[in-house]
Amino acid sequence: MKKILAKAYIWLLLVILYAPILFIFVCSFTEAKSMGNWTGFSTALYRNLFTGSIQNSSGLLSALENTLLIALAASLIATFLGTIAAIGIYHMTGKKKQTMTFLNNIPMINPDIITGVSLFLLFVFLGISQGYLTVILAHVTFCTPYVVLNVIPKLRQMNPNIYEAALDLGATPWQALRKVMVPVLRPGMISGFILSFTMSLDDFAVTFFTRGTIGLDTLSTYIYTDARKGGLTPELRPLMSLIFILILIVLLVINMRQSKQQAK
């Protein structure tokens, strides 16, 4: 009975998590403007999405482009900074290490709205014009701790003697970092990059407060504005479905590669 209840509980959680996504995916194959109305199977929304035959298509495509560019830039910077920070924290000892670990965890627990408002006030105080730069800096701020969290476990698994051996054999610290440590830390760096990328794609509160008034829109702010006008653009349904499928494929490929490496 315990096994049955445990499996039922897990399946219930999976249904709660994935049923909304499945609902959006199903509704992306109908031309109905409102979700929940089925007017027959159709791929018209996908055709409109790829051909640009969308009402206010320039706004949606611009928001998608901004979202991908900001997420890519923020994730790359956060991966670099997070990896360096993780190495530094790992080699600390005592209270310094505990303090830095605690400080690294605060941005992940801190509500997004507090992070967004505080960064907005900071940029205003420093006189930095809000736009692409401030949004990327804000996304780097909350993405970097996630990279640190993914890289530190790989540092714990690594044999510390291989880095010292590389130095003894004549490698410079930079060469030892690039040729010895980075290959070992690469799985954690990739996981941190993917997590940062998805967190950046998903963010609304921080972006809303740091984008300024220049008309910069990401998908989250575009959907918010679109919803306030009285409804969502139907082509958002196939777009969300494609993004989910793409991320799912990337995760499956990474997990399969890691499983093969562990098997070897």
Long-range contacts (C-beta under 8 A, 24 or more apart in sequence): 21-241, 21-244, 24-237, 24-240, 24-241, 25-237, 25-241, 25-244, 27-237, 28-237, 28-238, 28-240, 28-241, 31-234, 32-234, 33-231, 33-234, 34-231, 35-232, 35-237, 45-234, 45-235, 45-237, 45-238, 46-238, 48-235, 49-235, 49-238, 49-239, 54-233, 54-235, 55-233, 56-233, 59-217, 59-222, 60-222, 60-233, 60-235, 60-236, 60-239, 62-217, 63-217, 63-218, 63-219, 63-221, 63-222, 64-219, 64-239, 66-132, 66-216, 66-217, 66-218, 67-200, 67-201, 67-218, 67-219, 67-220, 69-132, 70-132, 70-135, 70-136, 70-139, 70-200, 70-207, 70-218, 71-139, 71-196, 71-197, 71-200, 71-201, 72-197, 73-136, 74-136, 74-139, 74-140, 74-143, 74-196, 74-200, 75-143, 75-193, 75-196, 75-197, 75-200, 76-193, 77-136, 77-140, 78-139, 78-140, 78-143, 78-144, 78-146, 78-147, 78-192, 78-193, 78-196, 79-147, 79-189, 79-192, 79-193, 79-196, 81-140, 81-144, 81-147, 82-143, 82-144, 82-145, 82-146, 82-147, 82-148, 82-150, 82-151, 82-192, 82-196, 83-147, 83-151, 83-182, 83-185, 83-189, 83-192, 85-144, 85-147, 85-148, 86-147, 86-148, 86-151, 86-152, 86-155, 86-185, 86-188, 87-151, 87-155, 87-177, 87-181, 89-148, 89-152, 90-152, 90-155, 90-156, 104-145, 104-148, 104-149, 105-145, 107-141, 107-142, 107-144, 107-145, 108-142, 108-145, 108-146, 108-149, 111-205, 112-142, 112-203, 112-204, 112-205, 112-206, 113-205, 113-209, 115-141, 115-142, 115-205, 115-206, 116-205, 116-206, 116-207, 116-208, 116-209, 116-210, 117-209, 119-206, 119-209, 119-210, 120-209, 120-210, 123-210, 129-212, 130-210, 130-211, 130-212, 130-213, 130-214, 131-211, 131-212, 131-214, 131-216, 132-216, 134-210, 134-211, 134-212, 135-207, 135-210, 135-211, 135-216, 135-218, 137-210, 138-206, 138-207, 138-210, 139-199, 139-200, 139-203, 139-206, 139-207, 142-199, 142-203, 142-206, 143-195, 143-196, 143-199, 143-200, 144-196, 146-192, 146-195, 146-196, 146-199, 147-189, 147-192, 147-193, 147-195, 147-196, 148-192, 149-192, 150-188, 150-189, 150-191, 150-192, 150-195, 151-185, 151-188, 151-189, 151-192, 152-188, 153-188, 154-184, 154-185, 154-187, 154-188, 155-185, 157-184, 158-184, 158-185, 187-258, 190-254, 191-254, 194-247, 194-250, 194-251, 194-254, 198-247, 201-243
